[in-house]
Amino acid sequence: MECYIFFDLDGTIFDSSSSKVPDNTIKLLKLLKNKDGYHLGLATGRGPAKLNVISEILDLFEYVITFNGAFVKFRDKVIYDEPLPRSFVSLFRAKLVDKDFSYGLVSLDKEYVNRLDDKVTYNINTIKNISPIILDNKKFNEKCYQMWVFPDSEIEVKELIKDYKRITYYNWITGGYDICLKNIGKEKAIATCLKGIKDYKLITVGDGTNDIKMLKMADIGILIPNSKNDSLLGITKYHARGIKEDKLLDYFKELKII
């Protein structure tokens, strides 16, 4: 039986505080890559242009899911591509401007923000390797795969999107929010990757609210408990140690995956 393993990036295999992939995590990924019948996938909210933070291991992944599932590649082939509707981007930007929210727009290879205030700067600095372009409120003509908003509370985000039935959000640990299409998601992207494949085992590894559904869909869904969101703890019985402890290799051995 073939085994497919999809890893979240930030907080799961990439430690933003040290800007590196922990040493034992690199060993784990290489061991899995070289194991017969094992296939690796990456599933992240980042865009393709911001994967250079793991350039030394990126070629280990056959499947690369970005923008929380809106853009998916199998090796060098694009197998799914669904940006936000231009009409929504235009209307939602106007709403954010009217309410004086800080926000961002993310294209395939660039990030834009309307301003770099303290809240935006703090959140951007946690992602690493991002230098957004100041767009102000100028016209935006590129494909937009996700938007960012930086309100004071989650309640404000819910209020902002309540009239848009096709839209959802994912929170950052630091207080920002991704605005995405509701019909996309890491779990749906994984299903697209595995379409037509039978008799396989699926393992997923993640640490955030945008990982919940892919953790639930897996035969083994492994939670990395980095988030302060206690609601994540009950979604799976498989709990590894936090990324800073670099114990994921040991946990895979404990589960006899390797």
N, C-alpha and C positions, 0 to 999 in steps of 0.2 A: 504493500500500500504506500502510495506517495504521501509525503508530508509537506504541507505548506505553512510557513511561519511568517506572519506579518508583524512588524515592529513599528510602534509609534517612534517619533524622533525625540523631540524635546522632553527632557525629564525621564525618558525611558532608555535610550542608548546614547543620547548627547546631553552632557551636563553643561547647561548654559553658564553656570557660575564659574566654571573653570575653562569653558570654551573648548572642551575636548570630549572624545569618546573614551570612557575608562578602559584601562589596559585589558582587564579580564573580559570586558564586553567585546572588545576586538577579537580576543582569542575565541570566545564563544561563537561569534559570527563566522569566523574562518573555519572553525570545526564543523559548524552546521553546513556551510557552503560545500565543504569537501565530503560530506556524508552522502552516500548513494541514496537517491530517491527523495532528497530534501531540497526544497525550493524556498528562497527567501524573498520577502516583500517588505517594502517600506510604506507606511501610511501616515501622512503628516498634514498638518494645516498649512505648512509653509508652501510657497510656490517653488517651481523648479529652479529658478535662478538663485535661490537661497539654500540650496543643498550643498554648496561648496564648503560648508562647515564640516562636512563629513566626506570630503573628496577622497581621502585615503581609503575609504571602505565602500564608496558608493557603487562600485562595480560588482560588489557581492550580491546586489539585489536584482533579481530578474524583473520584479514588478515594482513600479514606483507610483504610488498614489499621492497626489498633491492637492492643495486647496480643499482638504477634507473630502476628497472624492470627485471634485469637479474636473480634474485633468489627470488622466491615467495613462501610463506607458508600460508596455511589455517589451523589455529590452529596448530597442530603439524605435518601436512602433507605437504611435498614439492610438489607443483603443477606446478612449472616452474623452470628450471635450465639450463641456457645457458651462459657459460663462453666465453671469447674471444678465437678465434681460436689460437692454439699454434703457427701455422705458422706466424700469424700476430704479436703475441707478440715477437717472435724471430726477425723478420725482423724490426719491429718498434724500438725495443731496440737497434739494431745495428745502425739504423738511428740516434737515440738520442745520442748514444755514439759518433758517428762520428761527430755530430754537437755540442758535449759537452753541452747538455742540462741536467739539473737536472730532474729526473723522479722518479716515484714510481710504484710499482706493488702491487695489492691488491688481496689476496686469500680469501677464505671463512672465515678464522680466524686470518689472519696476514696481516701486511702491511710492505712493503720493500721499501727502497729508495737507490739510488746509492750513495748519499752523503747527509750530513746535513749542507748545506750552509745556509746563512742568509735567503734567500728567502724561502727555504723549511721549515726551522724552524719556520719562521713567519706564514706561511700558516698552518702548522701542529698544531701550538699552538692555532689557532682559532677553530679547530674542537673539541679539548678537548679529553682526555682519549686515546690518540694515542701515542704509543712509537714505531716508525718504526724500523725495523731491517736494518742495513747497509748491503746491498747486494753487493756493488761495481758493478762489471760487471760479477759476477759469474753465473753459469748455474742456471736456474730457472725451476723447474719441476712440480710445483703445478698448479692447475687450477687458471687462472687469470680472475677475473670478471671485473676489470677495471684498467686502468693505469692512472697515474697522470703525468702531465708535468707542468713545471714552467718557461715559457718563459717571455720575457719582454713585449710582446704584443699579442693580439688576432690574428693579421695578421700572426704572426709566427706559431700559432697553425693551422690556415687554410692552410698554406703552408706545414706544416708537414704531414697533413692527406689527401692532395688533390688527391693523387694517390690511396687511399683506399676507394673505393666506398661504402663499408659496414660499414664504421666507421664515428662516429660523435663525438662531444665534448659538454660539459656543463661547463660554467665558474663558479668558486667560486667567492663570493663577494670580497675576499681578493686577487685574482690574480692568483690562481692556476686553473687547468683545468682537468676535468674527461674525459678520452678517453674511449668511449663505442661503442658497436654495435649499428648501426643505426636502426636495426629492433626491438630493445627493447625500452622501455620507460615506464614511470609510467602509461600513459594512456592505453597502450597495456596490461600492467599487470593488471590494473583494469578491463579491458574487459575480461581478462582470469578469474579473480576472480568471475565475474558476469555472466559468460557464462551459459546459460540455465535458468537464472532467468528472469522472466517477470514482468511487471507492478511494477517498483520500481522508487524511486526518488534517484538521485545521487547528493551528495554535496562533493565538494573537496575544500581543503584549502591549500594554499602554497604561497611562496614568491620569488621563483627564476625562472631562465630561464628553468630549467628542470621540472618546474611545469606548464608551459604555456599550453601544450596540455591537461593535465588533468583538468585544470581550464576551458578550452574551451569546453570540452566534457560534463561537468556537467550541470544539471538543475540549480544548484546554484554553481558557482565557486567563492570562496572568496579569494581575494588577500590580503596578509599581506604586506604592502608597506615598507619593510626594505631595499630593494635594491636601489642603485643609478641609476639603469637602468630604465629610464622613459618610455621606450617602453612597459614595463609591465603594465603600468597604463591603457592602452586602451583595454586590452584583456577581461575585465569583468566590469560590472557596480557595482559589489559588492566589496567594499573596507572597510576592517576592520582597526583598529588602529595598530600601530607598537607593536611588542611583549613586549617591555619594559613598555608599558602602561597597559598591562594585561587587555585588554578590550574585549577579544574575547567572553567571556561569555555574556557580555552586548550586543554584536552585534548579537549573536545567539538569544537572547531574542527579540531584535529589529526586526529581520526577522521572529519571531514567529516559529522558529525551535524547541524551547523548551518553 
